[in-house]
Amino acid sequence: MINVTTSKQLHALQTETWVWAAVVLLVALFVAWGISTLISWEGGKDRSYIKRRWACGIVWAVAWIGFFLYNDLYVMGHIHKAPYKRNSAILYG
């Protein structure tokens, strides 16, 4: 990753970050789907949906926290001009 010193580089970094966000979203969807299909259905009074909700919630929380840390620790470290750092909301959506 290049160090950001111009507006054009900042917009390229923003586009790259959105691509990584889409990748993280797809991976989280696939993992949540995989875990939910592994949880077996209980017969009769089925309450296995609660386990699935917890599994999906945990996967989404881990994905969200992981992407936030990627942005905060890795991406923001490559922005070197102070005005661009103040406008970091661009990268967070």
C-alpha positions as CSV (number, residue, x, y, z in Angstrom):
1,M,0.0,0.0,0.0
2,I,1.3,3.5,-0.9
3,N,1.5,6.4,1.5
4,V,-1.3,8.9,0.8
5,T,-0.2,12.4,0.3
6,T,-2.6,13.7,-2.4
7,S,-6.4,13.8,-2.9
8,K,-6.2,11.4,-5.8
9,Q,-4.4,8.8,-3.7
10,L,-7.0,9.3,-0.9
11,H,-9.8,8.5,-3.3
12,A,-7.9,5.4,-4.6
13,L,-7.5,4.3,-1.0
14,Q,-11.2,4.8,-0.4
15,T,-12.1,2.7,-3.4
16,E,-9.7,0.0,-2.3
17,T,-11.2,0.1,1.2
18,W,-14.7,-0.3,-0.1
19,V,-13.5,-3.3,-2.2
20,W,-12.1,-4.9,1.0
21,A,-15.4,-4.1,2.8
22,A,-17.3,-6.1,0.1
23,V,-14.9,-9.0,0.4
24,V,-15.3,-9.1,4.2
25,L,-19.1,-8.9,3.8
26,L,-19.1,-11.9,1.4
27,V,-16.8,-14.0,3.6
28,A,-18.9,-13.2,6.7
29,L,-22.0,-14.2,4.8
30,F,-20.5,-17.4,3.7
31,V,-19.2,-18.3,7.2
32,A,-22.5,-17.4,8.8
33,W,-24.4,-19.5,6.2
34,G,-21.9,-22.4,6.8
35,I,-22.3,-22.3,10.5
36,S,-26.0,-22.0,10.4
37,T,-26.3,-25.1,8.1
38,L,-24.1,-27.1,10.5
39,I,-26.5,-26.5,13.4
40,S,-29.0,-29.3,13.2
41,W,-32.7,-28.8,13.4
42,E,-34.4,-30.0,16.6
43,G,-37.6,-31.9,16.2
44,G,-40.9,-30.9,17.7
45,K,-40.5,-27.6,19.6
46,D,-37.6,-26.3,17.5
47,R,-35.5,-23.7,19.3
48,S,-32.3,-24.2,17.2
49,Y,-33.0,-20.9,15.5
50,I,-31.7,-19.2,18.7
51,K,-28.3,-21.0,18.2
52,R,-28.3,-19.8,14.6
53,R,-29.0,-16.2,15.6
54,W,-26.2,-16.3,18.1
55,A,-23.8,-17.8,15.6
56,C,-24.7,-15.2,13.0
57,G,-24.4,-12.4,15.5
58,I,-21.0,-13.5,16.6
59,V,-19.8,-13.8,13.0
60,W,-21.1,-10.3,12.1
61,A,-19.5,-8.8,15.3
62,V,-16.1,-10.4,14.5
63,A,-16.3,-9.2,10.9
64,W,-17.3,-5.7,11.9
65,I,-14.6,-5.4,14.5
66,G,-12.0,-6.9,12.2
67,F,-12.8,-4.5,9.4
68,F,-12.8,-1.5,11.8
69,L,-9.4,-2.5,13.2
70,Y,-8.1,-3.0,9.6
71,N,-9.2,0.6,8.8
72,D,-7.9,2.1,12.1
73,L,-4.6,0.3,12.4
74,Y,-3.5,-0.4,8.8
75,V,-5.3,2.1,6.5
76,M,-5.0,5.2,8.7
77,G,-1.3,4.5,9.1
78,H,-0.7,5.2,5.4
79,I,-2.3,8.6,5.5
80,H,0.4,11.2,6.2
81,K,-1.2,14.6,5.6
82,A,-3.1,16.0,8.6
83,P,-6.1,17.3,6.7
84,Y,-6.7,13.9,5.3
85,K,-6.5,12.3,8.7
86,R,-9.1,14.7,10.1
87,N,-11.4,13.7,7.2
88,S,-11.1,10.0,8.1
89,A,-14.9,9.7,8.0
90,I,-14.4,9.3,4.3
91,L,-13.0,5.9,4.9
92,Y,-15.5,4.9,7.4
93,G,-18.5,5.7,5.2
